[in-house]
Amino acid sequence: MIDLKKVRADFPMLRKLPKMQGYDLAWLDNSSTTFKPDSVIAAMNRYYTEETANSHRGDYDLCYQMDQEVLASRKAVANFIHAETKEIVFTSGATGSLNLVAFGYALKYLKKGDEILLSEAEHASNVLPWFKIAEMTGATIKYVALNEDGRITPEAVEEAMNEHTKFVSFAHVGNVLGYLLDAKKIAGIVHSHGAIFCLDGAQSAPHTKIDVKELDVDFLAFSGHKMVGPTGIGVLYGKFELLEKMDTFMTGGGMNVKFDLDGSESFLEPPLRFEAGTQNLAGIIGLHAAVDYLQSIGMDEIAKRERELKAYAVKKLLETGNVEIYNPDSESGIVTFNIKGVFAQDAATYLNSLGIACRSGNHCAKMLYHKLKTPATVRASFYFYTSEDEIDRLVEAVKKGGNYLDAYFN
């Protein structure tokens, strides 16, 4: 069981809550980004104050020490998702990872007449790169049918697959509705048709245990900042045999073996060939600390805590009689709702006036409105350090939300 008081004491942002509109901050936007514990901040500060050096750029002790730090971080991330160390590529985030897959792998192998299978619930980072790949290769985009709740089911994936489907890319957990994909079963379906399966893990890796070998996914992308780590650092996992086949997306120092006047070039083996230029070394070290911190709490405990918070919030919000909840039964700590009679952005502004931080809008999933039948929603998203008191403040605000104008302006 998570000791909430002890955990919250690990986070500077929670020890001394910032004021928002005169109220202590209630942070309910964890799907966007998460707070950082002391251990992550200390690890990054240590790099800047005691260990500053580049990696693979010098024959001196500090550089060698940094080489070892990067390797240790790569091993820690590999262990976190049960991968091989050589299958972990450091990127700028899930967006960078998905673009690397699109332009390094799909662009090389897709051709006119091939199909890329997506869903209308995907985040922009798992849509826009594929639009560009389709434009550049002549492949076409196809969308799997969502069920009544907005889930992607294995049955729907099977129905959507055909001999032209060459690449499938879905979110493991949707960032709006928060449903957990049956990735293992879907991977089996995708592979039975000879296609490649890419998983956007931005909303799953921070919240639930992942074993890429068991799931048998071909690629997995996720970000550090959504899992108590730094911004500007992310991970692409790829099966090594696929990474070997990929083209580089960026080229530059550190990723090549040689190049010469005649235009000849050769690159290092994966994962280094995909890490051109000076990497975000402080971010890599901070990500290692974040992984260690999450594992010290336990991913099963984190998932359990978030399920409890989600159930608590749904029950209390529905009791107000003043909300429509679009995902009451999803497995993640995401509650997507609207206050009855109040436009989503107005509701978020009202909540802000009470010190409550929620996201509103389409949440970068700009095609999902077709399914939800609404242009915008409010999203409250929890993490293991979220308190019931913060949810209670949201519930009390929602109770008054139908009288929004009076509540906000008087």
KOLVEXPA-105684 format. One record per residue (C-alpha): z, x negated, y negated. Coordinates in nm, 4 decimals, m for minus. Each point is the difference from the previous one (the first is absolute). Last residue first. Layout:
N
+----------+----------+----------+
:        z :        x :        y :
+----------+----------+----------+
:        Z :        X :        Y :
...
+----------+----------+----------+
//
This chain:
410
+----------+----------+----------+
:        z :        x :        y :
+----------+----------+----------+
:  m0.7794 :   1.9923 :  m3.6652 :
:  m0.3452 :  m0.1584 :   0.0457 :
:   0.0118 :  m0.0932 :   0.3665 :
:   0.2041 :   0.2820 :   0.1529 :
:  m0.1526 :   0.2689 :  m0.2202 :
:  m0.3528 :  m0.1163 :   0.0722 :
:   0.0636 :  m0.0508 :   0.3691 :
:   0.1597 :   0.3331 :   0.0783 :
:  m0.1418 :  m0.0187 :   0.3507 :
:   0.1372 :  m0.3535 :   0.0187 :
:   0.3656 :   0.0933 :  m0.0211 :
:   0.0609 :  m0.0130 :   0.3747 :
:  m0.2335 :  m0.3008 :   0.0150 :
:   0.2390 :  m0.2030 :  m0.2137 :
:   0.2912 :   0.0784 :   0.2306 :
:  m0.2083 :  m0.1039 :   0.3009 :
:  m0.1028 :  m0.3294 :  m0.1591 :
:   0.3619 :  m0.0801 :  m0.0848 :
:   0.0983 :   0.0833 :   0.3571 :
:  m0.2645 :  m0.2449 :   0.1259 :
:   0.1589 :  m0.2764 :  m0.2043 :
:   0.3436 :   0.0961 :   0.1343 :
:  m0.1360 :  m0.0141 :   0.3553 :
:  m0.0589 :  m0.3683 :  m0.0583 :
:  m0.3182 :  m0.2057 :   0.0343 :
:   0.0607 :  m0.3485 :   0.1460 :
:  m0.1974 :   0.0703 :   0.3202 :
:  m0.3020 :   0.1024 :  m0.2035 :
:  m0.1060 :   0.3313 :  m0.1490 :
:  m0.3142 :   0.1479 :  m0.1513 :
:  m0.0144 :   0.2941 :  m0.2392 :
:  m0.3588 :   0.1024 :  m0.0698 :
:  m0.1030 :   0.2615 :  m0.2560 :
:  m0.3405 :   0.1579 :   0.0537 :
:  m0.3406 :   0.0143 :  m0.1637 :
:  m0.3396 :   0.1713 :   0.0202 :
:   0.1109 :   0.2793 :   0.2352 :
:  m0.1810 :   0.1498 :   0.2965 :
:   0.1792 :  m0.2442 :   0.2328 :
:  m0.3073 :  m0.0641 :   0.2172 :
:  m0.2621 :  m0.0456 :  m0.2704 :
:   0.2669 :  m0.1658 :  m0.2120 :
:   0.0040 :  m0.2809 :   0.2559 :
:  m0.3045 :  m0.1721 :  m0.1483 :
:   0.1832 :  m0.1883 :  m0.2748 :
:   0.2548 :  m0.1732 :   0.2175 :
:   0.1060 :  m0.2409 :  m0.2766 :
:   0.3309 :   0.1895 :  m0.0319 :
:  m0.1728 :   0.3242 :  m0.1060 :
:   0.2340 :   0.0602 :  m0.2930 :
:   0.3758 :  m0.0445 :  m0.0175 :
:   0.2417 :  m0.2766 :   0.0928 :
:   0.3728 :   0.0472 :  m0.0077 :
:   0.2601 :  m0.1774 :  m0.2153 :
:   0.3057 :   0.2117 :  m0.0834 :
:   0.1846 :  m0.0841 :  m0.3235 :
:   0.0334 :   0.3594 :  m0.1166 :
:  m0.2874 :  m0.0220 :  m0.2495 :
:  m0.1966 :  m0.1662 :   0.2809 :
:   0.0325 :   0.3184 :   0.2036 :
:  m0.1581 :   0.1948 :  m0.2871 :
:  m0.2831 :  m0.2500 :  m0.0256 :
:  m0.0494 :   0.0243 :   0.3762 :
:  m0.0151 :   0.3794 :  m0.0226 :
:  m0.2503 :  m0.0135 :  m0.2843 :
:  m0.2128 :  m0.2376 :   0.2087 :
:   0.0143 :   0.2397 :   0.2950 :
:  m0.0836 :   0.3199 :  m0.1881 :
:   0.2895 :   0.2459 :   0.0056 :
:  m0.0173 :   0.3578 :   0.1302 :
:   0.1830 :  m0.0788 :   0.3213 :
:   0.1259 :  m0.3559 :   0.0100 :
:  m0.2534 :  m0.1942 :   0.2020 :
:   0.0586 :  m0.2021 :   0.3127 :
:  m0.0565 :  m0.3194 :   0.1946 :
:   0.3058 :  m0.1286 :   0.1851 :
:  m0.0443 :  m0.3487 :   0.1435 :
:   0.2610 :  m0.1646 :   0.2245 :
:  m0.2353 :   0.0003 :   0.2964 :
:  m0.0403 :   0.2225 :   0.3064 :
:  m0.1758 :   0.2960 :  m0.1582 :
:   0.1423 :   0.3475 :   0.0584 :
:   0.0529 :   0.1273 :  m0.3559 :
:  m0.3379 :  m0.1349 :  m0.1192 :
:  m0.1394 :   0.2186 :  m0.2803 :
:   0.3274 :   0.1210 :  m0.1475 :
:  m0.0270 :   0.2917 :  m0.2430 :
:   0.3038 :   0.0137 :  m0.2189 :
:   0.2345 :   0.2419 :  m0.1778 :
:   0.1814 :   0.1791 :   0.2781 :
:   0.2849 :  m0.2443 :  m0.0631 :
:   0.0811 :  m0.0014 :   0.3717 :
:  m0.3388 :  m0.1597 :   0.0657 :
:   0.1060 :  m0.3033 :  m0.2005 :
:   0.3274 :  m0.0388 :   0.1882 :
:  m0.1581 :   0.0235 :   0.3453 :
:  m0.2909 :  m0.2279 :  m0.0885 :
:   0.2322 :  m0.2608 :  m0.1547 :
:   0.2390 :  m0.0121 :   0.2952 :
:  m0.2816 :  m0.0196 :   0.2535 :
:  m0.1654 :  m0.2850 :  m0.1932 :
:   0.3292 :  m0.1866 :  m0.0414 :
:   0.0709 :   0.0233 :   0.3728 :
:  m0.3513 :  m0.1160 :   0.0885 :
:   0.0445 :  m0.2889 :  m0.2434 :
:   0.3227 :  m0.1119 :   0.1647 :
:  m0.1554 :   0.0078 :   0.3481 :
:  m0.3010 :  m0.2058 :  m0.1105 :
:   0.2266 :  m0.2610 :  m0.1599 :
:   0.2263 :  m0.0112 :   0.3048 :
:  m0.3002 :  m0.0534 :   0.2271 :
:  m0.1270 :  m0.2727 :  m0.2331 :
:   0.3263 :  m0.1887 :   0.0235 :
:   0.2277 :  m0.1024 :  m0.2873 :
:  m0.0379 :  m0.3732 :   0.0649 :
:  m0.3664 :   0.0636 :   0.0748 :
:  m0.0517 :   0.1399 :  m0.3472 :
:   0.1671 :  m0.3032 :  m0.1606 :
:  m0.1947 :  m0.2518 :   0.2074 :
:  m0.3268 :   0.1708 :  m0.0888 :
:   0.0945 :  m0.0040 :  m0.3686 :
:   0.0949 :  m0.3693 :   0.0140 :
:  m0.3381 :  m0.0844 :   0.1547 :
:  m0.1698 :   0.2109 :  m0.2677 :
:   0.1834 :  m0.1985 :  m0.2677 :
:  m0.1314 :  m0.3265 :   0.1450 :
:  m0.3537 :   0.1374 :  m0.0006 :
:   0.0481 :   0.1356 :  m0.3520 :
:   0.1243 :  m0.3346 :  m0.1300 :
:  m0.3060 :  m0.1563 :   0.1618 :
:  m0.2509 :   0.2431 :  m0.1475 :
:  m0.2873 :  m0.2054 :   0.1404 :
:  m0.1843 :  m0.2826 :  m0.1701 :
:  m0.3679 :   0.0362 :   0.0760 :
:  m0.1696 :   0.1661 :   0.2939 :
:   0.2080 :   0.1694 :   0.2675 :
:  m0.2578 :   0.1528 :   0.2361 :
:  m0.0928 :  m0.3289 :   0.1702 :
:   0.3712 :  m0.0628 :   0.0591 :
:   0.0389 :   0.2879 :   0.2488 :
:  m0.2266 :  m0.0841 :   0.1663 :
:  m0.1695 :  m0.3352 :   0.0736 :
:  m0.1010 :  m0.2194 :  m0.2904 :
:  m0.3386 :   0.0282 :  m0.1636 :
:  m0.3266 :  m0.1873 :   0.0043 :
:  m0.2552 :  m0.0538 :  m0.2737 :
:  m0.3519 :  m0.1304 :  m0.0485 :
:  m0.1525 :   0.0420 :  m0.3434 :
:  m0.1944 :  m0.3280 :   0.0145 :
:   0.2455 :  m0.1640 :  m0.2376 :
:   0.2900 :   0.0428 :   0.2380 :
:   0.2761 :   0.2273 :   0.1247 :
:   0.2953 :  m0.0764 :   0.2238 :
:   0.2869 :   0.1463 :   0.2018 :
:   0.0471 :   0.3031 :  m0.2236 :
:   0.2905 :   0.2361 :  m0.0673 :
:   0.2100 :  m0.2134 :  m0.2354 :
:  m0.2178 :   0.0199 :  m0.3064 :
:  m0.2550 :   0.2724 :  m0.0469 :
:  m0.1553 :   0.2977 :   0.1731 :
:   0.0774 :   0.3704 :  m0.0183 :
:  m0.1071 :   0.2693 :   0.2473 :
:  m0.0512 :  m0.2356 :   0.2922 :
:  m0.2077 :   0.1307 :   0.2842 :
:   0.1676 :   0.1447 :   0.3041 :
:  m0.0796 :  m0.0930 :   0.3607 :
:   0.3065 :  m0.2230 :   0.0471 :
:   0.2179 :   0.2716 :  m0.1544 :
:  m0.1311 :   0.2358 :   0.2691 :
:   0.0961 :  m0.2333 :   0.2861 :
:   0.3378 :  m0.0481 :  m0.1667 :
:   0.0844 :   0.3680 :  m0.0066 :
:   0.0633 :   0.0651 :  m0.3674 :
:   0.3181 :   0.0344 :  m0.2012 :
:  m0.0526 :   0.0076 :  m0.3748 :
:   0.3096 :  m0.0557 :  m0.2053 :
:   0.1107 :   0.0473 :  m0.3564 :
:   0.1315 :  m0.1819 :  m0.3053 :
:  m0.0440 :   0.0871 :  m0.3664 :
:   0.3283 :   0.1832 :  m0.0409 :
:   0.3062 :  m0.1450 :   0.1651 :
:   0.1840 :   0.1394 :   0.3013 :
:   0.2282 :   0.3014 :   0.0505 :
:  m0.2587 :   0.1544 :   0.2392 :
:  m0.2396 :   0.1695 :  m0.2442 :
:  m0.0390 :  m0.3253 :  m0.1945 :
:  m0.1148 :  m0.1945 :   0.3031 :
:  m0.3201 :   0.1909 :   0.0695 :
:  m0.1699 :   0.1088 :   0.3240 :
:  m0.3272 :  m0.0210 :   0.1935 :
:  m0.0512 :   0.0274 :   0.3768 :
:  m0.3219 :  m0.0902 :   0.1854 :
:  m0.1220 :   0.0442 :   0.3573 :
:   0.2670 :   0.2465 :   0.1083 :
:   0.1272 :  m0.0302 :   0.3569 :
:   0.3134 :   0.2085 :  m0.0724 :
:   0.1972 :  m0.2062 :   0.2520 :
:  m0.1387 :  m0.3261 :  m0.1347 :
:   0.0516 :   0.1078 :  m0.3604 :
:   0.3676 :   0.0718 :   0.0578 :
:   0.1355 :   0.1804 :  m0.3057 :
:   0.3574 :   0.1126 :  m0.0637 :
:   0.0274 :   0.2555 :  m0.2784 :
:   0.0575 :   0.0147 :  m0.3742 :
:  m0.1460 :  m0.2976 :  m0.1845 :
:  m0.2967 :  m0.0355 :   0.2404 :
:  m0.0851 :   0.3707 :  m0.0216 :
:  m0.0994 :   0.0788 :  m0.3596 :
:  m0.2264 :  m0.3017 :  m0.0589 :
:  m0.1115 :  m0.0014 :   0.3626 :
:  m0.3678 :   0.0768 :  m0.0514 :
:  m0.1319 :  m0.0240 :   0.3562 :
:  m0.3473 :  m0.1266 :   0.0909 :
:  m0.1650 :   0.1030 :   0.3274 :
:  m0.3309 :  m0.1527 :   0.1123 :
:  m0.2468 :   0.2032 :   0.2069 :
:  m0.1175 :  m0.0259 :   0.3632 :
:   0.0377 :   0.3719 :   0.0687 :
:   0.2930 :  m0.0576 :   0.2366 :
:   0.1389 :  m0.2246 :  m0.2724 :
:   0.0342 :   0.2881 :  m0.2445 :
:   0.1638 :   0.2260 :   0.2590 :
:   0.2469 :  m0.2670 :   0.1073 :
:   0.0832 :  m0.0814 :  m0.3619 :
:   0.0614 :   0.3717 :  m0.0570 :
:   0.2575 :   0.0076 :   0.2766 :
:   0.1800 :  m0.3052 :  m0.1337 :
:  m0.0212 :   0.1093 :  m0.3638 :
:   0.1593 :   0.3410 :   0.0449 :
:   0.0071 :   0.0246 :  m0.3788 :
:   0.3306 :   0.0602 :  m0.1755 :
:  m0.0272 :   0.2747 :  m0.2613 :
:   0.1140 :  m0.0875 :  m0.3516 :
:  m0.1745 :   0.2761 :  m0.1898 :
:  m0.0835 :  m0.2075 :  m0.3073 :
:   0.0035 :  m0.3690 :   0.1028 :
:  m0.1325 :   0.0732 :   0.3474 :
:   0.1697 :  m0.1967 :   0.2772 :
:  m0.2175 :  m0.2149 :   0.2279 :
:  m0.2768 :   0.0424 :  m0.2553 :
:  m0.3438 :   0.0236 :   0.1567 :
:  m0.3063 :  m0.2230 :   0.0456 :
:  m0.2657 :   0.0509 :   0.2673 :
:  m0.3067 :  m0.2234 :   0.0375 :
:  m0.3082 :   0.0200 :   0.2198 :
:  m0.0631 :   0.3714 :   0.0408 :
:  m0.3711 :   0.0443 :   0.0830 :
:   0.0539 :   0.0760 :   0.3689 :
:   0.2339 :   0.2846 :  m0.0888 :
:   0.3553 :   0.0557 :  m0.1205 :
:   0.0999 :   0.3086 :  m0.1986 :
:   0.1129 :   0.2055 :   0.2995 :
:   0.2112 :  m0.2850 :   0.1335 :
:   0.1598 :  m0.0433 :  m0.3424 :
:   0.0780 :   0.3706 :  m0.0187 :
:   0.1647 :  m0.0098 :   0.3420 :
:   0.2033 :  m0.3060 :  m0.0962 :
:   0.1416 :   0.1993 :  m0.2928 :
:  m0.0199 :  m0.0885 :  m0.3686 :
:   0.2601 :   0.2147 :  m0.1720 :
:  m0.0445 :   0.2259 :  m0.3034 :
:   0.2207 :   0.2830 :   0.1201 :
:  m0.2942 :   0.2195 :   0.1012 :
:  m0.1741 :  m0.2887 :   0.1754 :
:  m0.1984 :  m0.2664 :  m0.1808 :
:  m0.3661 :  m0.0376 :   0.0952 :
:  m0.1236 :  m0.3596 :   0.0253 :
:  m0.2171 :  m0.1111 :  m0.2890 :
:  m0.3361 :  m0.1781 :   0.0254 :
:  m0.1324 :  m0.2772 :  m0.2226 :
:  m0.3538 :  m0.1265 :   0.0588 :
:  m0.1350 :  m0.3496 :   0.0630 :
:  m0.2831 :  m0.1228 :  m0.2210 :
:   0.1543 :  m0.3467 :  m0.0172 :
:   0.0778 :  m0.0490 :  m0.3709 :
:   0.0677 :   0.3629 :  m0.0922 :
:   0.2058 :   0.0587 :   0.3124 :
:   0.1973 :  m0.3170 :  m0.0706 :
:   0.0642 :   0.1192 :  m0.3555 :
:   0.1276 :   0.3383 :   0.1148 :
:   0.2068 :  m0.1829 :   0.2602 :
:   0.1710 :  m0.2088 :  m0.2676 :
:   0.0719 :   0.3219 :  m0.1930 :
:   0.1679 :   0.1868 :   0.2850 :
:   0.2922 :  m0.1933 :   0.1470 :
:   0.1125 :  m0.1401 :  m0.3346 :
:  m0.0439 :   0.3450 :  m0.1531 :
:   0.2670 :   0.1388 :   0.2332 :
:  m0.1222 :   0.2070 :   0.2931 :
:   0.0636 :   0.3740 :   0.0459 :
:  m0.3708 :   0.0894 :   0.0105 :
:  m0.0277 :  m0.1853 :   0.3289 :
:  m0.2150 :  m0.2980 :   0.0979 :
:  m0.2696 :  m0.0721 :   0.2612 :
:  m0.2664 :  m0.2580 :  m0.0845 :
:  m0.3375 :   0.0835 :   0.1539 :
:  m0.2955 :  m0.2218 :   0.0885 :
:  m0.3512 :   0.1172 :  m0.0893 :
:  m0.0771 :  m0.2987 :  m0.2216 :
:   0.2009 :  m0.3028 :   0.0994 :
:   0.3580 :  m0.1121 :   0.0528 :
:   0.0799 :  m0.3499 :   0.1278 :
:   0.0414 :  m0.2366 :  m0.2937 :
:   0.1075 :   0.2578 :  m0.2585 :
:   0.2580 :   0.1302 :   0.2458 :
:   0.1663 :  m0.3365 :   0.0611 :
:   0.0589 :  m0.2018 :  m0.3172 :
:  m0.0843 :   0.2638 :  m0.2591 :
:   0.1871 :   0.2910 :   0.1541 :
:   0.2724 :  m0.1973 :   0.1744 :
:   0.0675 :  m0.2071 :  m0.3126 :
:  m0.0031 :   0.3159 :  m0.2116 :
:   0.2653 :   0.1502 :   0.2260 :
:   0.2166 :  m0.3094 :  m0.0337 :
:  m0.0358 :  m0.0216 :  m0.3772 :
:   0.1031 :   0.3640 :  m0.0342 :
:   0.2899 :  m0.0524 :   0.2416 :
:   0.1282 :  m0.2829 :  m0.2177 :
:  m0.1043 :  m0.3306 :  m0.1600 :
:  m0.0880 :  m0.1529 :   0.3358 :
:   0.1722 :  m0.2096 :   0.2674 :
:  m0.1834 :   0.0001 :   0.3324 :
:   0.1998 :   0.0392 :   0.3215 :
:  m0.1895 :  m0.0286 :   0.3321 :
:   0.0776 :  m0.3717 :   0.0514 :
:   0.3709 :   0.0833 :   0.0213 :
:  m0.0624 :   0.2359 :   0.2920 :
:   0.1052 :   0.3617 :  m0.0492 :
:   0.3154 :   0.1962 :   0.0761 :
:   0.0154 :   0.1742 :  m0.3421 :
:   0.3129 :  m0.1752 :  m0.1330 :
:  m0.0596 :  m0.3034 :   0.2227 :
:  m0.3311 :  m0.0648 :  m0.1746 :
:   0.1699 :   0.0414 :  m0.3384 :
:   0.2654 :  m0.2564 :   0.0952 :
:  m0.2601 :  m0.2436 :   0.1370 :
:  m0.2041 :   0.0198 :  m0.3199 :
:   0.3139 :  m0.0571 :  m0.2060 :
:   0.0912 :  m0.3045 :   0.2071 :
:  m0.3515 :  m0.1367 :  m0.0453 :
:   0.0206 :   0.0515 :  m0.3765 :
:   0.3388 :  m0.1736 :  m0.0138 :
:  m0.1276 :  m0.2884 :   0.2142 :
:  m0.2931 :  m0.0635 :  m0.2322 :
:   0.2445 :   0.0215 :  m0.2917 :
:   0.2138 :  m0.2755 :   0.1516 :
:  m0.3133 :  m0.2106 :   0.0490 :
:  m0.0828 :   0.0469 :  m0.3685 :
:   0.3505 :  m0.0974 :  m0.1066 :
:  m0.0012 :  m0.3038 :   0.2284 :
:  m0.3218 :  m0.1628 :  m0.1148 :
:  m0.3570 :  m0.0142 :   0.1210 :
:  m0.1408 :   0.2773 :  m0.2156 :
:  m0.2036 :   0.3216 :  m0.0174 :
:   0.0727 :   0.1877 :   0.3226 :
:   0.2533 :   0.2169 :  m0.1858 :
:   0.0768 :  m0.0363 :  m0.3706 :
:   0.3356 :  m0.1077 :  m0.1315 :
:   0.3068 :   0.1548 :  m0.1589 :
:   0.2985 :  m0.0355 :   0.2340 :
:   0.3185 :   0.0049 :  m0.2074 :
:  m0.0285 :   0.2333 :  m0.3007 :
:  m0.3171 :   0.2027 :   0.0616 :
:   0.0245 :   0.0054 :   0.3778 :
:   0.3736 :   0.0668 :  m0.0080 :
:  m0.0595 :   0.2858 :  m0.2432 :
:  m0.2293 :   0.1639 :   0.2561 :
:   0.2582 :  m0.0287 :   0.2755 :
:   0.2783 :   0.1181 :  m0.2308 :
:  m0.1956 :   0.3114 :  m0.1014 :
:  m0.0656 :   0.0856 :   0.3631 :
:   0.3630 :  m0.0555 :   0.1013 :
:   0.1321 :   0.1972 :  m0.2977 :
:  m0.1813 :   0.3142 :   0.1134 :
:  m0.3239 :   0.1272 :  m0.1563 :
:  m0.0663 :   0.3620 :  m0.1000 :
:  m0.2953 :   0.1841 :   0.1482 :
:  m0.3474 :   0.0969 :  m0.1125 :
:  m0.2267 :   0.3055 :  m0.0059 :
:   0.1291 :   0.1600 :   0.3185 :
:   0.3480 :  m0.0697 :  m0.1369 :
:  m0.0366 :   0.2430 :  m0.2883 :
:   0.3342 :   0.1803 :   0.0142 :
:   0.2072 :  m0.2319 :  m0.2194 :
:   0.2832 :   0.1978 :  m0.1610 :
:   0.0617 :  m0.1978 :  m0.3202 :
:   0.3310 :   0.0511 :  m0.1741 :
:  m0.0595 :   0.2417 :  m0.2842 :
:  m0.0613 :  m0.0636 :  m0.3719 :
:  m0.3735 :   0.0696 :   0.0217 :
:  m0.0173 :  m0.2614 :   0.2750 :
:   0.2932 :  m0.2388 :   0.0246 :
:  m0.0255 :  m0.2888 :   0.2422 :
:   0.2421 :   0.0099 :   0.2933 :
:   0.2315 :  m0.2961 :   0.0260 :
:   0.0527 :  m0.0672 :   0.3678 :
:  m0.3160 :   0.1908 :   0.0918 :
:  m0.2533 :  m0.2146 :  m0.1881 :
:   0.1917 :  m0.3121 :   0.1085 :
:  m0.0428 :   0.0957 :   0.3675 :
:   0.2384 :  m0.1262 :   0.2707 :
:   0.2785 :   0.2360 :  m0.1144 :
:  m0.2197 :   0.2912 :   0.1053 :
:   0.0211 :  m0.1222 :   0.3581 :
:   0.3788 :  m0.0217 :   0.0022 :
:   0.0445 :   0.3474 :  m0.1465 :
:  m0.2596 :   0.1467 :   0.2367 :
:   0.1495 :  m0.1468 :   0.3175 :
:  m0.2953 :   0.0650 :   0.2311 :
:   0.0899 :   0.1256 :   0.3465 :
+----------+----------+----------+
//
